[in-house]
């Protein structure tokens, strides 16, 4: 039962990405700047997460180990996220929501398979099987079909 919950949570997060892209694109259109829209998206998210983090850590009685992570880890995820959100804002009016999501998922799957294969950042190594490779190829073909057919 827990596995179904986590799978549905992943589906919901994917749906949020699809919903977020046109919202941010409309914000960019209204502001006249995709970069400003991305900055506002990140700022509002950072404020919400900061408040939630403060509440949860106080409630649980835990403290954050600010000195533990390597310094680059404090910015790397944010930089990658900024590129992701800005790219979404730029692409959705040009290629549409379905094509954008198809290409995003394709890129995520390919990167995920490479990350699994090399054990990036200490995650468990998983081989690239024939089934995984076939699934990735089908996804690539599907993404191209969604965009061009």
Secondary structure as UniProt FT lines:
FT   HELIX           2..31
FT   HELIX           34..60
FT   TURN            66..68
FT   TURN            71..72
FT   HELIX           73..95
FT   HELIX           97..118
FT   HELIX           120..122
FT   HELIX           130..148
//
